[in-house]
Each structure stands twice: as C-alpha cells, then as structure tokens.
Amino acid sequence: MTVATTRILSSNYCIVWRSSDDLDVIDKLQSIFHRWENTANAGERSRLSKEVIAGCESIERQVYQL
C-alpha cells in the first residue's frame, strides 16, 4: 500500500509524493544544494553541482513514473 504525502515546496508548488523514500530524495537534494550555496571551494562546488544535477534527474524520472 502506498501512502501519499503532501509537501509544500514553495508558495507556488504543492507536490504529492508516494512514499517516504521520495521525501528522502528531496531532503538529500535540498541538503546538497544548501552545501553548494555555501561552498567557496571551486572543486567542492563542482562536485556538488554534479550531485545536484543527478538528484534533479532522479526526481524527474520519478515524476514521469507517476
């Protein structure tokens, strides 16, 4: 059985996620993004950029599967 959870991402977006695993992906991506925002080191910023892109692509795939 799938339990849907609603999360408000901003004042303009409301997304229903199918499971807590989906929410974990969002939380991880948000954490990586905040580290990216606060990193001055170019090498670390490049690595985190790749992680953000990969996380966004993962979410995109999950949305298409809905």
N, C-alpha and C positions, 0 to 999 in steps of 0.2 A: 504494500500500500504506500502510495506517495503522499506526503504531506506538503501542501503548498505553504509557502511563507512569503509575506509581502514585506518588501524593504523599500523605503523611500531613499533614493539616491540623491535627489535634489528637489527643489520646489517644483520642478517640471516633470520629473520622471518617477514612476512607480512601477516596479517590476515584481512579478510573482515568480519565485524560484520553487523548484520542485522538491528540493531536499536540502539538508544542512550541508551536504557536500558542495552544492552550488554556492552557498553562502561562504564556505571556507575559501573557495576560489576568489570570490570578490574581496574578502578580508585580506588575503595574501597579496592580491594585486594592489589594493589600497596601501598596504604597508610598504611594499616595494616602491610604489610611486612617491610616498612621503620621504623615503630614504633618498630617492632620486632627486627630489626637490631640494633636499638639504645637503647634498654632496657637492663639494667643490672639486674633488679629485677627478680629473678627466677620465682616467682609466676605470675608476669605480662607476662613474656616471655612464660611461659607455656600456659597461656590463649590466648595470641596472636598466638602461634603455632597452637592451635586448630582452631582459626578463619582463619588462612592462609590455613590450610588443607581443611576446609569446603568451602572456596572460590574457591580453585582449583578444588574441586569435583563438585561444581556448574558449573564452566566453562567447565569442562569435559563433563558434562551432556548436556550442551548447544551445544557443538561441535558435539556430537553424534546426536543431533536432526537436524543438518544442512542437 
